Amino acid sequence: MQTTFTEQQLADPAIARSNEILRSCVHCGFCTATCPTYKVLGDELDSPRGRIYLIKDMLENSKVPDAKTVQHIDRCLSCLSCMTTCPSGVHYMHLVDHAREYIEQNYRRRWDERALRWLLARILPYPGRFRLALLGARIARPFRRLVPDARLRAMLDMAPPRLPAPSRNDTPQSFAAKAPRRKRVALLVGCAQRALNTDINDATIRLLRRHGCEVVIPQGLGCCGALTHHMGRTDDSHAMAAANIRALAAEIDGQGLDAVVINTSGCGTTVKDYGHMFANDPLAADAARVAALARDITELMAEIGLQDATHAEPLRVAYHSACSLQHGQQVRAAPKDLLKDAGFTVVEPKDSHICCGSAGTYNLMQPEISAELKRRKVATLEAIAPQVISAGNIGCMMQIGSGTGTPVVHTAELLDWATGGPRPQALGTAGLQPGGLT
């Protein structure tokens, strides 16, 4: 794609990066075939190629964003399926992230949209606040029909039937390896996950310790910054990311780290991009070190290899590949191979590359599109009659779980069970039949 940015514009590193990305696009349109919003809406401007044209026009002409451009950029899930499909290697993630930042800085949203975004940015990244919000949503749910805004109704629907008690394992501490020590790893315990499902981190810690890893939860770790980063709130997201970088760099320089383990793939994609996010920052070197050590839990376990995986039932597991894992991190085979090594029968749904519609805060800000994507994803999963659905991202688990009676369990929980850990609570104590609990 030909661009006409001025030398003055290109002096801005963000514009220079976007220019590089724009010039790599050859208009082929392969991305439209795998874009979830294009599949649902059928609008060229709701495809990656269409959004690229809008972003080019907006940035190249230093425009104040118009409502049409903002609408189509807001509808993007950032699922990154287009990046997997693109034969030209267009790095759409960096481009759309820049566009969102530009919109946040130059576009005046309606008061209700500003209020909603402010609320999400002030609640979701903070487990204590999020837990209180979820309790409030449960109380307000009986009055759901009186709420006029679909986005607010989606927030009420997000609250699970029960909230787990906070896990002591999520606080700063160190866990010794239970086998001869092979690695020392830091675990990013996340933010929303700590309120919604504490079993995931507990299972991850048990699994790692059993396989010879000393696990440390460093002082100062918090939200990775992904939730606010994808809203274009760069100051917020970089402040959170910087805190993590400093905390992890201190561990690297102290007793050392062999990996930074992440069990929420949406966070993993962002942490692995810290080097780019902080390329022109005094923290650049430390950010690059942290990014280089970031590993999804299944990446690390594939490297270590499962030990004594003989304890679980031979269930039929439908593996849902989170977009942030398969597209954002290009991790596809490891989770499925590990589940097979653990003795499970692994099946995949049709169109496994298409997003479930969760996408961070997307299901709260674009509830209609999200609901349609959830309906389609659940239908393809239930069509293969699994006894359990496995995923590696809390957002996907909540999204899919709200639309099916089949248990949805984190991959780490199944691997923990198979190697001697407890049966995942989501499976209950009853027998499992295809399609859910008996």
C-alpha positions in Angstrom: 0.0 0.0 0.0 1.3 3.4 -0.9 1.5 6.0 1.8 2.2 9.7 1.9 3.3 10.5 5.4 5.5 13.6 5.8 9.0 13.5 7.2 7.7 15.4 10.2 5.0 12.8 10.8 7.5 9.9 10.4 9.6 11.4 13.2 7.0 10.0 15.5 8.0 6.4 16.2 4.4 5.3 16.4 3.6 6.8 13.0 6.8 5.3 11.6 5.7 1.9 12.8 2.2 2.3 11.4 3.6 3.5 8.1 5.8 0.3 7.9 2.8 -1.9 8.5 0.5 0.0 6.0 3.1 -0.3 3.3 3.3 -4.1 3.8 -0.4 -4.5 2.9 -1.1 -5.6 -0.7 -5.0 -5.3 -0.5 -5.3 -9.1 -1.2 -8.4 -9.5 1.0 -7.4 -12.9 2.4 -8.1 -11.4 5.8 -11.8 -10.9 5.1 -12.3 -14.7 5.0 -11.2 -15.2 8.6 -12.5 -11.9 10.2 -15.3 -12.6 12.7 -16.9 -9.2 12.4 -16.9 -9.4 8.7 -18.5 -12.8 8.9 -21.2 -11.5 11.1 -21.8 -8.0 9.6 -20.8 -8.5 6.0 -19.4 -4.9 5.8 -16.0 -4.3 4.1 -15.3 -1.6 6.7 -15.7 -4.2 9.4 -12.9 -6.3 7.9 -9.2 -5.8 8.6 -8.7 -4.5 5.0 -11.4 -2.0 5.5 -10.1 -0.9 8.9 -6.6 -0.5 7.4 -8.0 2.0 4.8 -9.8 3.9 7.6 -6.7 4.0 9.8 -4.5 5.1 6.9 -6.8 8.0 6.1 -7.1 9.0 9.7 -3.3 8.9 10.5 -2.0 10.2 7.2 -4.2 13.2 7.2 -3.9 13.8 11.0 -7.7 13.8 11.1 -9.9 14.3 14.1 -11.5 10.8 14.0 -15.1 10.7 12.8 -17.9 8.6 14.3 -17.9 6.2 11.4 -14.2 5.4 11.7 -14.4 5.1 15.5 -17.4 2.7 15.2 -15.6 0.3 12.8 -12.4 0.4 14.9 -14.4 -0.2 18.1 -16.0 -3.3 16.5 -12.6 -4.9 15.9 -12.1 -7.8 18.4 -8.3 -7.7 18.1 -8.5 -11.5 17.7 -5.6 -11.3 15.2 -6.9 -14.1 13.0 -6.1 -11.7 10.1 -2.4 -11.9 11.1 -2.4 -15.7 10.9 -4.0 -15.5 7.5 -2.1 -12.6 5.9 0.5 -13.8 3.3 2.3 -10.4 3.5 2.9 -10.4 7.2 0.9 -7.3 8.0 1.3 -6.7 11.8 -2.3 -5.6 12.3 -2.0 -5.7 16.1 0.4 -2.8 16.3 -1.6 -0.9 13.8 -5.0 -1.2 15.5 -3.4 -0.5 18.9 -2.0 2.7 17.5 -5.3 3.6 16.0 -7.1 3.1 19.3 -4.5 5.2 21.1 -5.0 8.0 18.5 -8.8 7.8 18.8 -8.6 8.0 22.6 -6.4 11.1 22.4 -8.3 12.9 19.6 -12.0 11.8 19.7 -14.6 13.0 22.1 -17.0 10.1 22.9 -20.5 10.5 24.2 -20.7 10.9 28.0 -22.1 7.5 28.6 -19.3 5.8 26.5 -16.7 7.8 28.4 -18.3 6.8 31.7 -18.4 3.1 30.7 -14.8 3.0 29.7 -13.7 4.9 32.8 -15.6 2.4 34.9 -14.1 -0.6 33.2 -10.6 0.8 33.5 -11.1 1.5 37.2 -12.6 -1.9 38.1 -11.5 -4.8 35.9 -7.7 -4.6 36.5 -8.1 -4.6 40.3 -9.3 -7.9 41.8 -10.7 -6.4 45.0 -12.8 -3.8 43.1 -13.8 -6.3 40.5 -15.0 -8.8 43.2 -17.1 -6.1 44.8 -18.6 -5.1 41.4 -19.5 -8.8 40.7 -21.2 -9.0 44.1 -23.2 -5.9 43.2 -24.1 -7.3 39.8 -25.5 -10.4 41.4 -27.7 -8.3 43.7 -28.9 -6.2 40.7 -29.5 -9.0 38.3 -33.2 -9.5 39.3 -33.8 -6.0 38.0 -32.0 -6.7 34.7 -35.1 -6.0 32.5 -35.3 -2.5 33.9 -31.8 -1.7 32.6 -32.1 0.1 29.2 -28.4 -0.2 28.0 -27.4 -3.6 26.5 -23.8 -3.0 27.7 -25.0 -2.6 31.3 -27.1 -5.7 31.0 -24.0 -7.6 29.7 -22.2 -6.5 32.9 -24.9 -7.9 35.0 -24.8 -11.2 33.1 -21.1 -11.4 33.6 -21.4 -12.2 37.3 -21.0 -16.0 38.0 -23.5 -17.8 40.2 -20.9 -18.0 42.9 -17.6 -16.2 43.6 -14.7 -18.2 44.9 -13.0 -17.0 48.1 -9.7 -15.2 47.5 -6.8 -17.6 47.2 -3.8 -17.2 49.5 -1.6 -18.5 46.6 -2.2 -15.3 44.7 -0.2 -13.1 47.2 3.6 -12.5 46.9 5.5 -15.6 48.0 7.6 -18.4 46.8 6.7 -22.1 46.4 9.5 -24.7 46.5 9.7 -27.4 43.8 8.3 -30.8 44.9 10.7 -32.6 42.6 14.4 -32.0 41.9 14.5 -28.3 41.0 14.8 -27.8 37.2 13.6 -24.2 36.9 12.8 -21.1 38.8 9.7 -19.3 37.3 7.5 -16.3 38.1 3.8 -16.7 37.7 1.7 -13.8 36.5 -1.4 -14.3 38.7 -3.6 -11.9 36.7 -6.4 -9.6 37.8 -9.9 -10.6 36.6 -9.0 -14.2 37.0 -8.2 -13.8 40.7 -11.8 -12.8 41.2 -13.6 -15.1 38.8 -11.7 -18.4 39.1 -9.0 -19.0 41.7 -8.7 -22.7 40.8 -6.6 -21.8 37.7 -3.7 -20.3 39.5 -3.8 -23.0 42.2 -3.7 -25.8 39.6 -0.9 -24.0 37.7 1.2 -23.8 40.9 0.7 -27.4 41.8 1.5 -28.5 38.2 4.7 -26.5 38.1 5.9 -27.6 41.5 5.2 -31.2 40.8 7.4 -30.9 37.6 10.4 -29.4 39.4 9.7 -25.7 39.2 10.2 -23.3 42.0 7.3 -20.8 41.6 7.6 -17.2 42.8 4.8 -14.6 42.9 6.9 -11.4 42.9 6.0 -8.4 45.0 4.5 -5.6 42.9 2.9 -7.8 40.2 -0.6 -6.7 39.0 -2.6 -6.4 35.8 -0.5 -6.8 32.7 -2.2 -3.7 31.1 -4.0 -5.5 28.3 -7.5 -4.4 29.3 -6.7 -0.7 29.2 -4.2 -1.1 26.3 -6.9 -2.3 24.0 -9.1 0.7 25.0 -6.3 3.0 23.8 -5.6 4.2 27.4 -1.9 4.2 27.0 -1.0 6.0 30.2 -3.0 3.5 32.3 -1.8 0.4 30.5 1.9 1.5 30.5 1.8 2.3 34.2 0.5 -1.2 35.0 3.0 -2.8 32.6 5.9 -0.8 34.0 5.1 -2.0 37.5 5.3 -5.6 36.3 8.5 -5.0 34.3 10.2 -3.6 37.4 9.0 -6.4 39.6 10.1 -9.1 37.2 13.4 -7.4 36.4 14.2 -7.4 40.1 13.6 -11.2 40.2 15.7 -11.7 37.1 18.6 -9.7 38.6 18.1 -11.3 42.1 17.8 -15.1 42.2 17.1 -15.3 38.5 14.2 -16.5 36.4 14.0 -19.2 33.7 10.5 -18.1 32.6 7.6 -15.8 33.3 4.6 -18.2 33.2 1.2 -16.9 32.1 -2.0 -18.9 32.2 -4.3 -16.3 30.7 -3.4 -16.0 27.0 -4.8 -12.5 26.6 -2.2 -11.4 29.1 0.5 -13.5 27.5 0.1 -11.8 24.1 0.5 -8.4 25.8 3.5 -9.3 28.0 5.3 -10.8 25.0 4.8 -7.4 23.3 6.3 -5.4 26.2 9.5 -5.0 24.1 7.6 -3.1 21.4 5.4 -1.2 23.9 8.5 0.2 25.7 10.9 0.4 22.7 11.4 4.1 23.2 11.2 4.1 27.0 14.0 4.0 29.7 12.5 0.6 30.6 13.2 -0.7 27.1 16.0 -3.2 28.1 14.1 -4.6 31.0 10.9 -4.8 29.0 12.7 -6.8 26.3 14.1 -9.2 28.9 10.7 -9.8 30.4 9.1 -10.3 27.0 11.7 -12.8 26.0 11.0 -14.9 29.2 7.2 -14.9 28.8 5.7 -18.4 28.3 2.2 -19.7 28.2 1.8 -22.5 30.7 1.4 -25.0 27.9 4.6 -23.8 26.2 6.6 -24.4 29.3 5.0 -27.8 30.1 5.6 -28.9 26.5 9.3 -28.1 27.1 9.4 -29.9 30.5 7.2 -32.9 29.5 4.3 -34.4 31.6 5.3 -36.8 34.4 3.1 -39.7 35.5 0.1 -38.5 33.6 -2.1 -41.5 34.6 -4.6 -40.1 37.2 -7.4 -38.5 35.2 -10.4 -40.1 33.5 -10.1 -40.6 29.7 -12.6 -37.9 28.8 -13.6 -36.5 25.4 -12.2 -33.0 25.6 -13.1 -30.3 23.1 -10.2 -27.9 22.9 -11.1 -24.3 22.3 -8.1 -22.4 21.0 -8.2 -18.9 22.4 -7.4 -16.3 19.7 -4.7 -14.6 21.8 -2.9 -18.0 22.0 -3.3 -19.4 18.5 -3.1 -16.0 16.6 -1.4 -13.7 19.1 1.3 -16.1 20.3 1.2 -18.7 17.5 0.8 -21.5 20.2 -1.4 -24.1 18.6 0.0 -27.7 19.0 1.3 -27.6 22.6 -2.1 -27.5 24.5 -3.6 -30.3 22.3 -0.5 -32.5 22.5 -0.3 -32.1 26.3 -4.0 -33.1 26.7 -3.4 -36.1 24.5 -0.3 -37.1 26.6 -2.5 -36.7 29.7 -4.8 -39.5 28.3 -7.7 -37.4 27.0 -9.4 -37.7 23.7 -9.0 -34.3 22.1 -11.4 -33.0 19.5 -11.7 -29.5 17.8 -14.7 -27.7 16.6 -15.4 -26.4 13.1 -14.0 -23.0 12.5 -11.7 -23.2 15.5 -9.8 -20.1 14.3 -12.9 -17.9 14.8 -13.2 -15.9 18.0 -15.8 -16.7 20.7 -16.6 -13.0 21.1 -15.1 -12.5 24.6 -12.0 -10.5 23.6 -11.2 -8.7 26.9 -13.9 -6.1 27.4 -15.5 -6.6 23.9 -18.4 -8.7 25.3 -19.2 -5.7 27.6 -18.8 -3.0 25.0 -20.2 -4.8 21.9 -22.7 -7.2 23.4 -24.8 -7.9 20.3 -21.9 -8.9 18.1 -20.3 -10.8 21.0 -23.5 -12.7 21.7 -23.7 -13.8 18.0 -20.1 -15.0 18.0 -20.8 -16.9 21.3 -23.8 -18.6 19.8 -21.8 -19.8 16.8 -18.9 -21.0 18.9 -21.1 -22.9 21.4 -23.0 -24.5 18.5 -19.7 -25.8 16.9 -18.4 -27.0 20.2 -21.6 -28.8 21.2 -21.8 -30.4 17.7 -18.8 -32.6 18.6 -20.4 -33.8 21.8 -17.6 -33.2 24.3 -17.7 -34.2 27.9 -15.6 -31.2 28.8 -14.4 -28.1 27.0 -10.8 -27.0 27.6 -9.5 -23.4 27.1 -6.4 -21.4 28.1 -8.0 -18.0 28.7 -10.4 -16.9 31.5 -12.4 -14.6 29.2 -13.1 -17.5 26.7 -14.0 -19.7 29.6 -16.6 -17.2 31.0 -18.0 -16.5 27.5 -18.4 -20.1 26.4 -19.5 -21.3 29.9 -22.4 -18.8 29.9 -23.8 -20.4 26.7 -23.5 -24.2 27.4 -24.1 -26.8 30.0 -20.9 -28.6 29.2 -18.2 -28.0 31.8 -15.5 -25.5 30.8 -12.1 -26.1 32.4 -8.7 -24.5 32.1 -6.1 -26.7 30.3 -3.8 -26.3 33.3 -6.5 -27.8 35.6 -6.8 -30.9 33.4 -3.1 -31.3 33.3 -2.8 -30.9 37.0 -5.5 -33.5 37.5 -3.8 -35.9 35.2 -0.5 -35.7 37.0 -1.9 -36.2 40.5 -3.9 -33.0 41.4 -7.5 -32.9 42.4 -10.4 -33.4 40.0 -11.4 -29.9 38.7 -14.3 -28.5 40.6 -16.2 -27.6 37.4 -16.5 -31.3 36.6 -18.4 -31.9 39.8 -18.6 -35.4 41.3 -21.1 -37.0 38.9 -20.2 -39.0 35.9 -19.7 -37.2 32.6 -21.6 -38.0 29.5 -21.2 -36.3 26.1 -22.8 -32.9 26.2 -22.3 -32.3 29.9 -23.0 -33.6 33.4 -25.3 -36.5 34.0 
